[in-house]
Amino acid sequence: MKIENAEKPTGNWDPAMSLWARVQRLEGDVIKRIQSQYGQHFPIEVRHYCAQWLEEQPWSQIEEDNPAHEVYAHQVLSHLIKAIQIQIDEFPSSNESFLQKMVLQDSANKLQALYTTSPLLLVKAIKSCLAQEERFVHQAENPVQNQDTMNDQLQSTETHKQIEEMIDRCQEKTQATEADLKQAQNLQESFVIQYQNQVKVNAQIQQVEKQNKDLNLYTNGADGGPLAESMTPQQYQQLIKNSGQMEKNLRKQKEDLERDLLSKAEELLQYRLILAEKHRVTFLALEELQKLVVDKELIAWKRKQQLSGNGVKFDTQLLDILQQWCESLAEMIWKNRQQVLGVEILRQKLPIDIPAGTPDLVPELNQKITGLLSSLVTSTFIVESQPPQVLKKESRFTATVRLLVGGKLNIHMSPPTVKSSIISEQQARALLKNDTHAKSDTSGEILNNNGTMEYHQAKGELSITFRNMSLKKIKRADKKGSEAVTEEKFCVLFQSDFQIGNGELMFQVWTLSLPVVVTVHGNQECNAMATALWDNQFAEPGRTPFAVPDSVPWCQVAELLNGKFQAATGRGLTAENLSYLAIKAFGGQIKPGEDFSQRLISWSMFNKDALSARNFTFWEWFYNVMKLTEEHLKPTWMDGSVIGFISKNSAQEWLMTKPNGTFLLRFSDSETGGITIAWVADDPSKTGERSVWNLAPYGRKDFIIRSLSDRIKDLDALVTLYPNISKSQAFGKYYTAVSEKHNEVKDGYVPSTLVARLPDSLANAAPMDYNNPQTPQGSHLGPDSPVYDPNSVGMAQNHLQPIDEDMDDSGAFDPSLLLSATMTDYSPDDINDISDINIAEFLKSMSQKK
């Protein structure tokens, strides 16, 4: 892997056809959505000015979750900073460029500060942005797509729009109730002030009453004291009159205040009831929104994540969108909960009895909003990056856990610790039944299984990546009948606990990984993968862990096979390929013209029962073909040069309609992971007749020695790829170029080349290809060739095994191995008549050799 230096851009980059140029041609909401994904974590200015460098990097080869790739991520950061600096230096020294220079320099400084210690996060951010751009550009440039895909995209867009609108409405309701709560507080404060005035008036009335009582006593003959002596009788009488009037006025003021207080109390009570009703409506809206986001969209994301394990394309950007929605929900739910608590405080300060028959909603509202918050927090503790579903014991593996609301509830201020453990299917079931002991149960031991969540400020994510976990021990359950160890499912349990609201609420959260199958040897991978793929494809929502149907319609299995094969090899399966696979899976028991799409195929037929007359299952055959194609045939499969999925009889029928030298490539039926070359040529034993010949299948070990294309180049009998493509046109670009250095003698050793050959009787059974000067014309073997044997003309191999594999246990060469060199994959059933074999001629030729 090579990260291109910013100072040496390649010369074949076309700005007009670049991804960034195509992005800029987008319009409307799409361009806004693309713009929204950029920010401080990856500024859009950097994307614009460094477009060429960004689009030339080998992003697909850098795994952002692989700690071993951190060295490449450091290179990305270093070269990106250089690319930004080059762009800054290229700006002219003018006032117009001053601001652009400052913005880019600031961006470079921020990227350096954010990602120096965690460069893989930068890789993740860039890959996410580029993937989102490619998706939108592809949609815009390919308006005529598969109808189901378009309907899914349309439905997704409509759902996203609906959620955004619901969030806006809930925010408006939350703001309105916030204002209503402040108004209720003002009303209550006004009531309290008026109530205090009323208390003052009552005190004044009591004082005046006492004064009047004393004055009346004086009037009735009691000694008036100094006050009476200081006044004339008329003045004293006026005092009595004024005091009485004051009492009268105070009593009227008291009545007015009491009447006003009663009115305000009624108004305040009604306001509280109305506010409670508004909260009830808001909570229903929040509950509906949460069901849509968490119970539908988040579950759908988890389903897409599960299917991605089967090769289905997965937009990682969706999780960031989900986090935005969950954070909006968390903010609104928290604000509404604080509002309800505020209402309870107001009620405690000023209790007002609710009329009989009127429900008191506040206690119920508190319980409701707390339940919504609890459900949101526990549901958004998710596995962002799954552990491998085929988990080999004592091998290092990684996983990432993320809390989608961790940045909004201040949880990141005191990051929680997360623990992982491996549990069995039975223990997972107990956990879902709220078994109190289930969380402490385990079925093995994982090393490096504890860690503290980290807050990544650039993207507002609270997560933890376990980079060095290793399964040290595993405890298997008792076997169920004929169940193999590769059918037993486990999962990784991640759990944590934390507080929010200054310890006000305590949460214990946990989440399960997808099912994993534990292996101890590499040869178990094939069958273990079958278990994982079947589970991924056919798991039903809300299932009991980890139940899957035993039989499913063929069309669903075909979807599984196509998705996995396309992900591994770059090109999916055609309808003809899938029909061939169906015939193989059903043992050939399909009638011509039969619609088998809904025909059930069982798990046993898929990967337990061997195919007819074979010692391997359907999946084992398919898996090995897929691995062979992925590792050695990918380019030729992607350009359509490999037909692959065709029977021997069909290949024979096709080729017999074509000229001699026409050939095709098909996967062997009799071996796993083998590909054979079938070609039509004259039959040397039957003058004037033609036959279709099949090379003994090549496997992965063969292509490690010499590639398929080079082997095809070696064989002069192969001229035209079916239906009518010259082999140089089809395979020439894949031939291995022979350098001049190859012919140089080094350290006294003469180099040699391995070349595939046919038996002489078939080698020239087809016209030679003179179109390609690299095509060998005639024999290239001589005394210096490592496979040359002067006593065995025509014995040269099309299978060239390494020397160490051609030795028996004593180290001696085993001549019997040469017999496989010229074998075809005809079975005894291909010989229609015993007279086809001339035993006498055969024995005579053998005695002459002796």
N, C-alpha and C positions, 0 to 999 in steps of 0.2 A: 504494500500500500504506500502511495506517495502523495503527500500533501504538496500541491503546487506552490512554488515560491511566488510571492506577489510581484517580484521583479521580472518574472519570466512567464508571462501569459502565453498560452498557445495561440497559434495563428489561425485556427480553423473556427473561431467563435464568430458567429454572425449576429451582431447586435439586433438586426431587424427581426430575426427569428428566435431571439432569446426568450426565455420564459418571462423575464421582467418586461420586455417589450410587449409581449402578448397580454400580460396582466394589465398594462396601461391602456389597452384597447377595450377592457371590460367597462361596464357602465352600471349605474344605479346602485342597488343595495349590495350587489356582489363586491364592488370595489370598496364599499364602506366596511363590509365584513372582513375583507383582506386587510384593510387599513387598521382595523380594530385589534388585530392580532399582534401588531407591533407596539413597542413601548420602550421603557428604559431597559428591559431585559434584552431587547434587540431592536435598536432604533431603525425606523424606516429609511432614514437618511443613509445609513450604512448599506442597507439593501439596495438603494438606488445607485450610489456612487461606486459600490464594489460588486455590481451585478455579475460582471464577467468572472471575477475570481470565485465568487460564491457558487456559480453554476458549473464551474469546472472541477470542483473538488469531488473525491470519491465517497460521497456521503453514505452510500449503501454499504460500504465496507467498514464503516465505523459504527460500532454498537455502543450506544450511549449508556446502556446498562451493564456493560462489560468493563470491569475495573482494569483489565489488561490493556484496554484501548485508551487509557488515560494519557499515555505518551503521545498518541496521535492527536488527542484533543488539545494537548498543550501546544502542539505544532499548529493546529488550526487557529488557536488564539493568537499565537505569535505572528503568524503570517497575515492574519486578518488585521492586526494592529499595523503591520507594515503596509498593507494595501491601503488602509485609511490614510496613513502618513504620506504615501506616494500621491494619493489623490489631493491631499491638502497642499503638497508642494507644487502640484501641477496647476493649481488655481492661479490666475494672474493677480498681480499686486494692484488691486483696485478696490474702491469703496464697495462695489457691487459684490465682490467675493469675500469681503471681510466677515460678514455674518455667516456665510457657508463654512468658512474655515473654522470659526469659533464653534459652530454646531458640531462639525465632524470631530474636532479636537476634544470637545466635551464628551462626545459619544465614545471615542477611543479610551478616554480616561475612565469612564463608567464601566465599559466592558472589561478593562484591565482590573478594576477594583472588584467587580462582581464575580469574575470567573477565574481569577488566578489560582484560587484554592480548589475550585470545582469546575474545571474546563469541560467536563462531559455534559454539564447543564447547558453550556453554550451550544454544543453540538445538538443537543436535544431541541433547543429553542429554534435553531436554524433549520434543522430537518423538519420540524413541525410547520414552520412558516412556508418552506418550499413545497411541502406535501399539500398544504392547503391551497397554495397558488396553483399547483398542477391540477388539483381536483376541479377547481372552478374554471380554469382555462379549458380543461378537457370537456367539461359540461357545455361551455359556451361554443367551442369549436366542433362539437359533435352533437348537434341538437337531435338527430335521428338516432336514438339508441333503443336498446331493448325496452319494451313497454313496461315490463315489471320494474326495471331499474328506474325508469323515469317516474313511474307511479310512486315508488318508494321515496325517491328524492323529493317529489312534490309533496307527499304526505309529511316527510320530515320537515320540509320548509314551512308547511302550514302549521305543524305542531310547534316548531320554534317560534313562529309568529304568534301563535296562541299563547304560549308561555310568556313571551315578552309582554304581551298585552295584559295578561293576568297579573304579572309582576307590577306593571304600572298601576293597575287598578288597586291592587293591595297596598301599594305605597301611598296612593292617594287616600285610601281609607285610613291607613295608619297615621298619616299626617293630620287628617280630619279629626280622628279621635284624640290625637295629641293636643290639638287646639281645643277640643271640647273638654279635655281633662283640665287644661289651664283655666278655661272659663268656669268649670265647676269649682276649681280652687278659688277663683276670684269671688264667685257667688258665696262660697262658704266663708271666705274672709270677710265679705261684706255683711253676711249674716252675723258673724261673731262680733264685728264692730257694733252693729246695731243692737245686738243682744247686750253688749257691755253698756251701751247708752241706756238701754232699758233698765239695767241693774242700777245705774246711777240715778235714774229718775225715781226708782223705787226707794232708794236711800234718801233722796230729797223729800219725797212724800212722807216718809217716816219722820224725818226731821221736822217738817212743817206740821204734821199731825201733833207731834209732841209740843211744838210751840203754841199751836192753837189751843191745845188742851190746857196749857199753863195760862194762856191769856183768858180763857173762859173761866178758869178758877178764880183769877183775880177779879174778873167782872162780877162774879157771884159773891164777893165780900172777902175774899181772901186777901191777904196782904200782898200788894203788887210789887213791893220792894222798890229798889232804886229806879227801875224802869218806869214804874207808874208815877213816882214822885217827880221824875224829870219831864213829864208830859202834862199837857192840859187834858182834861177829860175828852175834849173833842179829838185831840191827837191820838189819844189812846184808843178811842173807838175806831179811828181811821186805820190804825195799825191792825186792829182785830179784823177789820174789813179786808184790808190788803192781804193779810195772812190767809184768810179764808179763800180769797180769789186765787192766791198762789196755789193753794192746795187743789182747788178746782182745776186750774190750768195744768198742774202736774198730773192729775189723774186723767185728764183728757189726753195729755201727751203720752201717758202710759198706755192708754187704750189704743191710741194711734200706733205706737211702737209695737204693741202686742199684736195688733191686727196686721201690721206690716211684717213682723217677724213670722207670723203664721203663714202669710202669703209667701214670704221668702223661703220658709221651710218647705212649703208645698212645691215651690218652684225648684228648689234644690233637690228634693226627692225625685221629682219628675225628670230633672236633668240627669240624675244618677241612673234612673231607670232607662232613659233614652240612651245614655252612654253605654250602659250594660248591653242594651239591644244592639247598638252599633258594633260593640266589641263582638257580640255573638255572630253577627253577620260577617265581620272581618275574619273571625276565626274559621268560619265555614269556608270562606274564600281561600284562606291560607291552607286549610286542610285539603281543599280541592286542588290547589296549586301543588301542594306537597305530594299528593297522590300522583299527579301527572309527572312531576319531576323525579320523585324517588321511586314510586311503585311502578311507573311505566318507563320513563326515559333511562333512569339509572339501571333498572333491570334489563332494559333493551341493550344498554351499553355492555352489561355483563354478559349477555347472550352473544353479542358481537365479539366480545373478547374471547369467549369460549370457542366460537366458530373460527376465530383467527388461528386457533391451534390446529385447525384442519386446513389452513391455507387461504381462508376467505380474507379478502382485503379489509383492513380495519383502520378507520380514520382516528388516529390518536388525538387529534384536535378536539374530538367530541368531549373528552374528559375535562378539558379546560372550560368548555362551554357549560358543562354540567356543574363544575365548581362555581362558576359565576352565578348560576341559578341558585345553587344551594347556599352560597354566601348571602345572596339577596334574601332568601327565605330566612336564614339564621338571623340576619339583622332585623327583619320585620317581626319575626316571632319574639326575639329578645325585647324589642321596643314595646310590643304589645303586652308582653309579660310584665315589663316595668310599669306600664300604664295601669294594668290590673292591680299590681301591688300598690301603686299610688292611690287608686280608688279605695283600696282596703284601709290605707293609712288615713284618708279623709274620713272614712266611715268610723274608724276608731276614735278620731278626734271629735267628731260630731255625729253621734249615733242618731239616726232618724228611723223610727219604726216603719216598716213596709206594710201597707194595708193588707188585711187578710184576703187571701185568694190571689195575691200577686206574687209570682215566683221570684225568689232571690237568686239572680243569675250569677252574682259575683263569685261565690265559692266554686260553682261549677266551671266558670270561666277560667279561674286560676288553675284548676285541675286540668282543664282542656288544653290550655296554652303550654303548660308544663309538659303534658304528654306529647304535644306536637314537637316541642324542643327535644325531648328525650328521644323520640322516634327519629328525628332528623339527624341528631348527633350519632346515634348508634348505626343508622343505615348508611351514613357517609364515611364510615371507617371501612375502606375497601382495599383490595389487592390490586395495585396499579399495574405491576409487572409480575406475572405468575411464575412460580418455580417451574422447572421442566416437568412435563407430565410423565415422562419416562425418566425416573430418578434412580441413578445408579448409586449403589451403596459406596460410601467413602470417596465420592467424587464431589468436588466443590460446585455449589450452585448458588444462584442469587434470586432475590425477590424484593419487590418494593411495595410498601404499604403506605397509604396516604389517607389523611383525614381532610375531607373536602371543605369542612367548615372551620378548620383549625386556625386560620388567620383572622377570623372575624369575631371570635368569642374570647380573644386574648389567651387562648390555650397555649399559643407559642411563647408566651411570656414565661411559662414554666413547662417546657416541653416534656411530655410524658414518655415513659419507657415502654417498649414493646417487646414481648416475648413470643417466640415461636416454638411449636412442638408438632410432632407428627402423630396423628390419631387414625384409628381404623374407621371403616365404614360404620360399624356398630356404635362406636364411641361418638361419631358425628351425629348419628340418629338420636342418641341420648342427649347430646348437647342441645339439639333443636327442641327436645321435649322439656327443656329447662331443668334437667337433672342437675342438682346442686354440686354433685361430685364430678360431673363430666369435664369441667374445665381443668381439673387436675390430672385427669387420665391421660395416658400416653401409650403409644405402641412402639416406641423407639427412643433413640437419643440423637439429638441434633447438636453439633458443635457450633459455637459462635452464634447462638440463637437469641441473644439479648442485645438491645441497643436503644438509644435515645433518639426520638424524632428530631429532625432539623427543620428550621424555618428558612426557606429560600426566598428572601425578600424580593428578588427580581421578578418572580412570578407569583409571589404570595402563596406558596405551597408549604404545607406542613407534612413532611413525609420522612420515611426512613428506608434506606436500601441496605438490605443484608447482603454483603458482597462475598462473604467467605463461609457460608454455611456448608456443613458436610454431615451427611447421615452416617453416624458411626454404628448404630445398632438398629435392628428392626425386629419386631415381634409379630410373627404371622399368626393369623387365626387358624383354627382347625379347618381342614379342607371340607368343602361342600361337594360331595359326590365326585364328579370328574373334573371339578374346577382346577385349573392350573394356577401356579403361583403368578403367572403373568395376567391372570384375570382378577386377582385380588386388588382392591382399590383402597388407597389411603388418601389423606389430605393433610395439608399443613394448617394448623390452627395458630392464628395471630391474635393476641389479646393484650389489653392495656387498661389502665384506669387513670382518671384525672378529674380535676375539679374546675368548675367555672363559677363566676360571680363571687369571687373571694371566699370560696369554699361553700357557697350557698347550695350548689348542686353537685353531687358526686356521680360520675358515670363510670360504669364498667363495660367496656366495649370489646367485641371480638368479631372476627371474620374468618371464613374458611377459604382456602385456595380451591382451585379446580381439582378434581380427583387426580391422584398420581399413582403410577404403578412402579413399584420398587423392583429393580433388577440387581443382580450381583455379577452378571457376565454380559458381554457385548452381544452374544448370540441370542439373548432374550429380548433384544430391542424390537425386533420385528413384531413378535406377538404382543409385547407390551404396548407398542404403538397402536395396534389394532384395537385393544381394549380402550385406550384413551380416545381414539378417533370415534369409535362407536358411541362412547359416552358423550363426547362433545356434540356429535351430530344429532343424537336422538334423545338427549335429556329433555324432559318436559318441565315447564314452569311449576314451581312449588312442589317438586317431587320429594319423596323421602330419599335421603342420601343412600346410595347413589343408584337408585333404581332406573333401569332403562328397559324399553320393550325388547322382547326376545326376537320378534320378527317385525320387519318394516317393509313397505312397498319398494320395489326395485328402483323406482324413480328417485327415491330419497338416497338410496345407496349410490346411485349413479351421480347424484349431486355431490356426495362426499368424495367419491373417487376423482371426479373431474376437478374439484377444488384443490384437493391435495396434490394431484399430478401437475396442475397448472402452477401452483405455488413452488413446487420443487423443480420443474423443468422449464418454466417460462411460457408454455403453450398448453392449452387445455385439450380435452378429448372431443372428437367429433361424434356425431350421432352414430356413424358407422363403427367407430371405436367402442362406443358404449354398447352397441348391439352385440359386437363380438364378445365383450366382457360378460354381458348377460348370458349369452349362450354357454360360455365357459362356467359361469357361476351356477347355472341351472343344469349343468351336466349335459348340455345339448338337447334337453327336453323342451324345446320350444318349436311350435309348429310354424310353418311358413305363413307370414302375414299376421301372426298372433300379436295382439297388443299386450305386452308383458309389463308395461310400466307400473301397473298396480299389483302385479304378482308379488307375493310375499317371499322375502328371503330371510332366513333365520341367521342368528349369530353362529350356529353350528355350521351352516353352509358357508358362512363368510370366513370363519377362521378356526373351526374345530375339526370338521370332517375333511379328509383328503379328497382331492379331485379324482374322478374316475381314472383308474389305472395309473395313478400317480401317488407319490409318497409325500406330497405337500398340499397345503390348503390353497384356496383361491386367493386369500390375502397374501400369503407367503409368495405366491407367484407374482402378484401385482406389485408388492413391495419391492421385490428384487429387480423387477423391470424398471420401476421408478428410480431406484438407487442407481442402476446402470445408466439410465438416461441422464439423470442429474449430474453424475460424476464424469461421464465420458461421451455422451451423445447430445448434450444440450444444444450446441449450435446447429447441428444437423437436424435435430428434432424441431427446433424453433423455425427453421426455414423450410420445413416440410419435406426434407429429403428422406426421412425415416417414416415409412408407413407403420411398421411395428405391429399393430393389432390386426392381424390377418391370419387366417388359418393356412395350413400348407396346401390344402385342396384349392382354396380360392386363389392363392398366389400362383398355383400351377395354371389355373384357368386364365388368369390375367396374362401371364407371361407367354402362354402358347399362342396368343393373338399378336405377339410382337416379334420383331426380327431377332435373330441370334445376337447374343451379347447383351440383351436387355436384362436388367436385374432389379431386384428390390430388396429391401431390408425388412425383416419381420422378426418379432420376438419368438424365441423358441417355446414350443408347447411342452416339450419333454423335460426341459431343465429350467431351474429358477435363475433369473438374472442372466439369461443368454440371448444373444441376437445372432441370427443366421442370415446369410446372403443366398438368395435364390436367384438363379439365372437360367435362361433358356439357351440351348446350344445343340449342335448335332450330336446324335448318339453314336460314338465310335464303334459300338458293337452291332449297330443296326443301320446299315447303309440307307441313306435317304430319309431317315426318321430323326425327329428331334425329341429332346427330353428336357425336363426342368430339373436342375441339380441344386442341391442344398449343401452349403458348407456346414461342417460341424460347428455348433454355436460357439461364439466368442463370449467370454465373460469379463468381469472387471479386471481380473489379474492379467488377462491377455492385453487389455488396452493400456495397462501400466507399462507393458513392454513396447508396444507399438500401437498407434492410434488406429481407429477404424478407417479414417480417410487415407492414411498411408498404406494400409493393407489393401484397400480398394485400388489405390494407385498401382500397387505391386502386381495385381492380377490382370493380365492382358485379356482374359476371357470376359471381363466385365467392361462393357463399352458404353451402354446407354442406361441411365437411370429411368425406371418406369415413370411415366409412359414414354417420353421421348426427349430426355434431357441428357446431354453428354456428361460423362462422369467428371470431366475436367471443369465443366461449368458448375456442377453441383458440389463437388468436393475440392476443387483446385485451391480455393482460398484457405482450406484447412490443411493442405499438405505441409509437412515439415520441410523447411528449406535446409539444404545441405550447404554448409559454409565451406570455404576453401581450407579453413583450419582443420576440417574433419579429415582431409587427406594427408595432413602433415604427420610425419613420424616424430613422436615425442618420447624422449627417454628410451629410445630403442624399441618402442612398441608401435606396431602397425595397427591403425584403427580399423574396425570392421562395422558392417551394417547388417542388421537383421532384415530380411526380406521375405514376404509371404509368397508361397508358390503352390500351384496345383499339381496334381499328377500329370505327367506328360501327355497322357491320353486325353486329358481335358483342357490342358493349358492353351492349346491353339484351336479349340473348338469354336471360337468366335473370331470375327475380324479384329485386328489390332487397331488401337486408337492412335492415329498420328496427329490428332489435333493438339495434343499437349506435349511439348518437347520433354517434359519431366516424366512422362509415362514410360516406364521401362518397356523396350521392345525386345522380346526374347528373354533368355536367361541372364540373370545378373550374378549368378552364383559361380564361384570358381574354387580352386584349391585352397585359397586363403579364407574362404568363407567358413564361419564356425559351424554351419550346418551341412557342409558339402561332404558327400560320401561317394567316392568313385565306384563303389560296388553296388550302389543302390540308386540307380537312375530313377528320377521321378519320385524319390522318397522325401523330398524337401517338404517342410511342414508349413501348414497355414496356422498352426498353433505352435509358437516357439516358447517353450517353457524355460524358465531360468535353470541353470545347471544344477543348483542345489536342490531343486525340486525333482530333478530327474535321477536322483540317487536313491538307492534303497538304504536300509538302516546300516548296512556295512560300508556304505560309501561307494558301492559299485554302481555303474550305469545300468539302468533297467531298459533293455531293448523293447520291452512290451509297450513302453510309453510312446514309442514312435508310431504304433498302430493308430493312435488317436489323431495323428497328424493329418491323415487323408480320409478320415471317416466322415461320411455325411450323416445327417440325422434321419436317414430312412430307417424305419422300424422294420422288423421281419414281415409285418403285414403288408408292406409295400411290394413285396415280391409275389406276384400273382401266380407264378407257375414255377415248380422246382426245376423245370427244364431250362429256366433262365440262367442257372448256374452250371457251368461246364467243369465238373469236378476233374475229369481226366486231363483237360488242358491245364487246369490249375496245378495239379500234382506234377505234371510234366515240367512246367516252368519252374517249379520249386526245386525239382531234382537237378535241373540244369544249373541253377544258381549254386547248388552245393558243389 
